[in-house]
């Protein structure tokens, strides 16, 4: 019985004993530093991919806006040329009409004589 109780006591002591705290070794610290560096690198790469996507999207939008602006400018310049041609034509017609009117008025008036007599 003594042996059994002694054996039971040894078994209880063995089970109740806690595991020793893990000790930090230099290799574990180095491994942790490397893992932290890898995490930072991965975050930087992810951030770089996001920036690259953002810049490519901005370039795409800028190109689209530039194309629209060029199209609008071309249409605007064409409209200016069309209106300028209409204005030139209108001015030329007015000039011709004025010349015709002057000619008609000049023909309708009697010519003053060169030897007009003055009366007093």
CNS distance restraints for C-alpha pairs under 8 A (distance, minus, plus):
assign (resid   1 and name CA) (resid   5 and name CA) 6.13 0.50 0.50
assign (resid   2 and name CA) (resid   6 and name CA) 5.94 0.50 0.50
assign (resid   3 and name CA) (resid   7 and name CA) 5.93 0.50 0.50
assign (resid   4 and name CA) (resid   8 and name CA) 5.98 0.50 0.50
assign (resid   5 and name CA) (resid   9 and name CA) 6.03 0.50 0.50
assign (resid   6 and name CA) (resid  10 and name CA) 6.21 0.50 0.50
assign (resid   7 and name CA) (resid  11 and name CA) 6.15 0.50 0.50
assign (resid   8 and name CA) (resid  12 and name CA) 6.17 0.50 0.50
assign (resid   9 and name CA) (resid  13 and name CA) 6.15 0.50 0.50
assign (resid  10 and name CA) (resid  14 and name CA) 6.11 0.50 0.50
assign (resid  11 and name CA) (resid  15 and name CA) 6.21 0.50 0.50
assign (resid  12 and name CA) (resid  16 and name CA) 6.03 0.50 0.50
assign (resid  13 and name CA) (resid  17 and name CA) 6.13 0.50 0.50
assign (resid  24 and name CA) (resid  28 and name CA) 6.38 0.50 0.50
assign (resid  24 and name CA) (resid  29 and name CA) 7.02 0.50 0.50
assign (resid  25 and name CA) (resid  29 and name CA) 6.42 0.50 0.50
assign (resid  26 and name CA) (resid  30 and name CA) 6.14 0.50 0.50
assign (resid  27 and name CA) (resid  31 and name CA) 6.06 0.50 0.50
assign (resid  28 and name CA) (resid  32 and name CA) 6.14 0.50 0.50
assign (resid  29 and name CA) (resid  33 and name CA) 6.22 0.50 0.50
assign (resid  30 and name CA) (resid  34 and name CA) 6.20 0.50 0.50
assign (resid  31 and name CA) (resid  35 and name CA) 6.15 0.50 0.50
assign (resid  32 and name CA) (resid  36 and name CA) 6.15 0.50 0.50
assign (resid  33 and name CA) (resid  37 and name CA) 6.13 0.50 0.50
assign (resid  34 and name CA) (resid  38 and name CA) 6.08 0.50 0.50
assign (resid  35 and name CA) (resid  39 and name CA) 6.14 0.50 0.50
assign (resid  36 and name CA) (resid  40 and name CA) 6.26 0.50 0.50
assign (resid  37 and name CA) (resid  41 and name CA) 6.11 0.50 0.50
assign (resid  38 and name CA) (resid  42 and name CA) 6.03 0.50 0.50
assign (resid  39 and name CA) (resid  43 and name CA) 6.16 0.50 0.50
assign (resid  40 and name CA) (resid  44 and name CA) 6.09 0.50 0.50
assign (resid  41 and name CA) (resid  45 and name CA) 6.10 0.50 0.50
assign (resid  42 and name CA) (resid  46 and name CA) 6.11 0.50 0.50
assign (resid  43 and name CA) (resid  47 and name CA) 6.05 0.50 0.50
assign (resid  44 and name CA) (resid  48 and name CA) 5.99 0.50 0.50
assign (resid  45 and name CA) (resid  49 and name CA) 6.13 0.50 0.50
assign (resid  46 and name CA) (resid  50 and name CA) 6.25 0.50 0.50
assign (resid  47 and name CA) (resid  51 and name CA) 6.18 0.50 0.50
assign (resid  48 and name CA) (resid  52 and name CA) 6.01 0.50 0.50
assign (resid  49 and name CA) (resid  53 and name CA) 6.10 0.50 0.50
assign (resid  50 and name CA) (resid  54 and name CA) 6.08 0.50 0.50
assign (resid  51 and name CA) (resid  55 and name CA) 6.03 0.50 0.50
assign (resid  52 and name CA) (resid  56 and name CA) 6.06 0.50 0.50
assign (resid  53 and name CA) (resid  57 and name CA) 6.08 0.50 0.50
assign (resid  54 and name CA) (resid  58 and name CA) 6.17 0.50 0.50
assign (resid  55 and name CA) (resid  59 and name CA) 6.11 0.50 0.50
assign (resid  56 and name CA) (resid  60 and name CA) 6.13 0.50 0.50
assign (resid  57 and name CA) (resid  61 and name CA) 6.17 0.50 0.50
assign (resid  58 and name CA) (resid  62 and name CA) 5.99 0.50 0.50
assign (resid  59 and name CA) (resid  63 and name CA) 6.10 0.50 0.50
assign (resid  60 and name CA) (resid  64 and name CA) 6.31 0.50 0.50
assign (resid  61 and name CA) (resid  65 and name CA) 6.10 0.50 0.50
assign (resid  62 and name CA) (resid  66 and name CA) 5.95 0.50 0.50
assign (resid  63 and name CA) (resid  67 and name CA) 6.19 0.50 0.50
assign (resid  64 and name CA) (resid  68 and name CA) 6.37 0.50 0.50
assign (resid  65 and name CA) (resid  69 and name CA) 6.09 0.50 0.50
assign (resid  66 and name CA) (resid  70 and name CA) 6.10 0.50 0.50
assign (resid  67 and name CA) (resid  71 and name CA) 6.20 0.50 0.50
assign (resid  68 and name CA) (resid  72 and name CA) 6.14 0.50 0.50
assign (resid  69 and name CA) (resid  73 and name CA) 6.04 0.50 0.50
assign (resid  70 and name CA) (resid  74 and name CA) 6.07 0.50 0.50
assign (resid  71 and name CA) (resid  75 and name CA) 6.22 0.50 0.50
assign (resid  72 and name CA) (resid  76 and name CA) 6.05 0.50 0.50
assign (resid  73 and name CA) (resid  77 and name CA) 6.09 0.50 0.50
assign (resid  74 and name CA) (resid  78 and name CA) 6.14 0.50 0.50
assign (resid  75 and name CA) (resid  79 and name CA) 6.16 0.50 0.50
assign (resid  76 and name CA) (resid  80 and name CA) 6.21 0.50 0.50
assign (resid  77 and name CA) (resid  81 and name CA) 6.24 0.50 0.50
assign (resid  78 and name CA) (resid  82 and name CA) 6.16 0.50 0.50
assign (resid  79 and name CA) (resid  83 and name CA) 6.11 0.50 0.50
assign (resid  80 and name CA) (resid  84 and name CA) 6.00 0.50 0.50
assign (resid  81 and name CA) (resid  85 and name CA) 6.12 0.50 0.50
assign (resid  82 and name CA) (resid  86 and name CA) 6.34 0.50 0.50
assign (resid  83 and name CA) (resid  87 and name CA) 6.10 0.50 0.50
assign (resid  84 and name CA) (resid  88 and name CA) 6.09 0.50 0.50
assign (resid  85 and name CA) (resid  89 and name CA) 6.16 0.50 0.50
assign (resid  86 and name CA) (resid  90 and name CA) 6.14 0.50 0.50
assign (resid  87 and name CA) (resid  91 and name CA) 6.14 0.50 0.50
assign (resid  88 and name CA) (resid  92 and name CA) 6.11 0.50 0.50
assign (resid  89 and name CA) (resid  93 and name CA) 6.22 0.50 0.50
assign (resid  90 and name CA) (resid  94 and name CA) 6.25 0.50 0.50
assign (resid  91 and name CA) (resid  95 and name CA) 6.16 0.50 0.50
assign (resid  92 and name CA) (resid  96 and name CA) 6.24 0.50 0.50
assign (resid  93 and name CA) (resid  97 and name CA) 6.03 0.50 0.50
assign (resid  94 and name CA) (resid  98 and name CA) 6.01 0.50 0.50
assign (resid  95 and name CA) (resid  99 and name CA) 6.22 0.50 0.50
assign (resid  96 and name CA) (resid 100 and name CA) 6.18 0.50 0.50
assign (resid  97 and name CA) (resid 101 and name CA) 6.10 0.50 0.50
assign (resid  98 and name CA) (resid 102 and name CA) 6.13 0.50 0.50
assign (resid  99 and name CA) (resid 103 and name CA) 6.12 0.50 0.50
assign (resid 100 and name CA) (resid 104 and name CA) 6.14 0.50 0.50
assign (resid 101 and name CA) (resid 105 and name CA) 6.10 0.50 0.50
assign (resid 102 and name CA) (resid 106 and name CA) 5.90 0.50 0.50
assign (resid 103 and name CA) (resid 107 and name CA) 6.15 0.50 0.50
assign (resid 104 and name CA) (resid 108 and name CA) 6.22 0.50 0.50
assign (resid 105 and name CA) (resid 109 and name CA) 6.44 0.50 0.50
assign (resid 112 and name CA) (resid 116 and name CA) 7.89 0.50 0.50
